[in-house]
């Protein structure tokens, strides 16, 4: 699809280096000194430790004679207090660098600790765009899920427990010195985590592709990610040991992170956040539930791109009008969700329809995400989309 030529500038954000491949995590020991670290804090969560994923990292650091400290207290949808707590552990132990190991929750806390190690105050003081004053300590990010792309992006997401909402810190200082993506670390994901995180990657790719903030870079990356996820997510979910499926899901998640990190998100993310904070639903699942409903609403805003998504997801669009072809993209997403047994109906998650006002209020708090959305949203539109999601 031809890019509209305008005087808009396209900025591409990415870590200094990305190492992708089987067994790449074994190189972490030799990479710590290359990023200027001598004593890293390894930031992870109990589930990642229990899955045995800390072991290859521990071994690699020991073989390279690098002393390290482990902070394994990360919780899903991490509260801001964990970043402040981890920063205290970092300082008390005289650490000088950070290794994030885990899903998006662990990587985001690792990014936060890296920033708070060199900046004053509490992490919630820095939520917003470009409020971070100093570069953080060097960091290596190693994902163990295939979904968030957090290893790539210049943002981290934390929960403000007092306001019961998720907040985001945007800063180029958040970008990692090194991302190490090893598909082998994702083999142990159970089917539900595989489904939820894979849907997060799909939402990143689709939202960015149709977004008003899309760039030539994000288009190229998002197209490939959509194609790989449509093909490999059902296989990775069905057979966790399928290496080809895990390999392409890791690749898709990483390139989707590169895409949305530079191209913006949209209303799926805005409307999914209240599901996470109110009902403790995983980030990927809440994204997956909202995806077809928001896509259907958005169709008139970018029909060419939606029609292309349908093709990338394997639909035949020959002989169809543009809007009919665009509609096929919504059907393809619904079929994908059904194939991995993810309901896109809020009622199936025990959420009463009487909670609609609470959802609308929560969704409207995230209206900054409506700006790049391909169709403008009013409060009435938000209500309508949630109502349809029931
Ligand atoms: P997660 O990090 O919360 O992990 C989910 C569960 O899976 C945890 O219990 C964890 O222990 C377990 N797990 C992780 N890897 C495993 C493995 N290989 N084997 C077995 N169990 C494993 O989930 P997530 O979806 O990766 O991250 C969600 C968080 O990421 C949310 O807070 C979201 O807001 C954030 N996020 C951040 C960005 C970003 O760019 N910074 C982007 C998207 C999402």
Boltz pocket constraint, residues with backbone or C-beta under 6 A from the ligand:
constraints:
  - pocket:
      binder: B
      contacts: [[A, 45], [A, 46], [A, 47], [A, 48], [A, 51], [A, 53], [A, 75], [A, 76], [A, 77], [A, 78], [A, 102], [A, 103], [A, 104], [A, 105], [A, 106], [A, 108], [A, 144], [A, 145], [A, 147], [A, 148], [A, 149], [A, 150], [A, 151], [A, 153], [A, 154], [A, 155], [A, 156], [A, 157], [A, 185], [A, 186], [A, 187], [A, 188], [A, 189], [A, 190], [A, 193], [A, 196], [A, 197], [A, 200], [A, 282], [A, 283], [A, 284]]
      max_distance: 6.0
